[in-house]
C-alpha cells in the first residue's frame, strides 16, 4: 500500500488544531486607515427573482457523494461520459426513475433470445479463467490446510507499472459519515461487477470498448446511482447486462456475481488491483478520465486503508444474495416460454414437411411406374399400328415399284392381289379401232412377269397374316381389288 506509506508522521503537540497563519501585527487604527481607501462606488445590478432551479440545492455525486457542481463547467463532455442529463439538479429518486425507463426502452427481446438460443460464444466466454481464479484457488487450498484466517495480501502481486501508478496518487483522509461510508461500499460492488463482466467478455484483453462497457454496466458511474441494499445492486446490474453490451445472457450476470464475491474475499489487495486496472482503462479513454477524478482515484486511495473485516462482511452479504430472471422486471421467462412454443411448432412443421416429402417420392415413383407401363403399352400399340402402316406402305410401294416397269411396257395392265385387268381406256380404244381386245401375250395367259408378280404378292400377304393383321389387310386389299377390278 504505497500511497498509505507516503503519509507524513503525525506530530503530537498541544497546539490548537485551527489557528490563523500570517496574522499581521498592524494596529487596529492602521486597519481603519486602510478601509478608508475602499471604493464604495460599485456597479448597481437590478434585482432579479431567482429561478426554481437556483432555489433547489445542488445534488451530490462522486466518491461518498462529496462532489457537486462539476458538470456545470463540463457540459460539452457530459453526453459522452454519463447517461443522466443535468446531474447537478437531478435528485436521486428522479435519477432512478429515468434509469429504469431508459433500460426498458433499450431492452431488445430479439437480441436477448438470439443470445439465449445461440449461446456458443457465451459458453466460450464462461470457460475463461481470469487472473483472480488461480489466486482464489490458492487461498481456498491454504484455508483448507490451516483452518485459520490468514492475510492473503501476499498472493496478489503488483507490476512495476501499477506501483508507479500508486506512487502518483495523493494520500488523503476522507471524512465520511455512516451513510456515506455505506454508499462507498455499495458503489464498490457495482463497479466491480461491471469490471468482472468486461474482463471475462474480452478474456483479459482490453479493447476500445472496455471503458464503455465498464461505465455503461455500472449505474454508479453513468447514472450516479445511490443504493440502499445489496440486492438492488445485483438486480440493476443484471438489467443493464441484458440491455446494453454485445453478449446479453443471464449466465454472465451470475458469473460476474461469483467473480465479485471471490475478489472481495481475497481482500483489499485484489480489490486495489482491479481498481488500478479500471483507472488505467479510463485514463486512456478521452472522456472517461472524468470518472477517475470523480470515483476511481479516490477509491484507489481509500481501499488501501479499508478494514479487511468490512470487506469480508461485504463479501458474505453479496454471496448470500441471489437474483432471478423474474426479479429483473423484463419478462424474460414469458419471452423464453413463447420462443420455445414457436420453436416446437417450427419443429413439428418441419417434421410434417419432411414426412410428406418422403411420401411424395413413393407416390411419384408409383405414378411414374404406371405412366411407364401405360407408355409402354401405348408404345407397343403404336409400334403395332406403325408396323401395320409400314406393311401397308411397303405393300403399296412394292406394287407401285412392280407396276411402273410393266406399265411402261404394256401401259394397259392394272395389277391387284395377283389379278390382271385391262385398262378401260385401252380396251375402249382397241374396240373402237376394230383391233383385238388383247395382244397375244395378254390373251394367251399369264406370262412370266405376271406369274412373278403374283408370287410376290402372295408372299407379302402371308407375311402380314403372321403379324396378326392379315385378315384386315386382306379384306382391305380385297375391297380395293373389288373396287379396281372391272366386271367382265
Secondary structure as GFF3:
##gff-version 3
##sequence-region A 1 488
A	DSSP	alpha_helix	2	5	.	.	.	ID=ss1
A	DSSP	alpha_helix	28	36	.	.	.	ID=ss2
A	DSSP	alpha_helix	52	55	.	.	.	ID=ss3
A	DSSP	three_ten_helix	63	65	.	.	.	ID=ss4
A	DSSP	alpha_helix	78	81	.	.	.	ID=ss5
A	DSSP	three_ten_helix	87	89	.	.	.	ID=ss6
A	DSSP	alpha_helix	92	106	.	.	.	ID=ss7
A	DSSP	alpha_helix	109	117	.	.	.	ID=ss8
A	DSSP	alpha_helix	120	126	.	.	.	ID=ss9
A	DSSP	alpha_helix	131	146	.	.	.	ID=ss10
A	DSSP	three_ten_helix	153	155	.	.	.	ID=ss11
A	DSSP	alpha_helix	160	168	.	.	.	ID=ss12
A	DSSP	alpha_helix	178	201	.	.	.	ID=ss13
A	DSSP	alpha_helix	210	217	.	.	.	ID=ss14
A	DSSP	alpha_helix	219	222	.	.	.	ID=ss15
A	DSSP	alpha_helix	230	241	.	.	.	ID=ss16
A	DSSP	alpha_helix	250	266	.	.	.	ID=ss17
A	DSSP	alpha_helix	268	283	.	.	.	ID=ss18
A	DSSP	alpha_helix	289	291	.	.	.	ID=ss19
A	DSSP	pi_helix	292	296	.	.	.	ID=ss20
A	DSSP	alpha_helix	297	302	.	.	.	ID=ss21
A	DSSP	three_ten_helix	303	305	.	.	.	ID=ss22
A	DSSP	alpha_helix	308	320	.	.	.	ID=ss23
A	DSSP	three_ten_helix	326	328	.	.	.	ID=ss24
A	DSSP	alpha_helix	332	410	.	.	.	ID=ss25
A	DSSP	beta_strand	413	416	.	.	.	ID=ss26
A	DSSP	beta_strand	419	422	.	.	.	ID=ss27
A	DSSP	alpha_helix	424	433	.	.	.	ID=ss28
A	DSSP	alpha_helix	440	443	.	.	.	ID=ss29
A	DSSP	alpha_helix	448	466	.	.	.	ID=ss30
A	DSSP	alpha_helix	470	484	.	.	.	ID=ss31
###
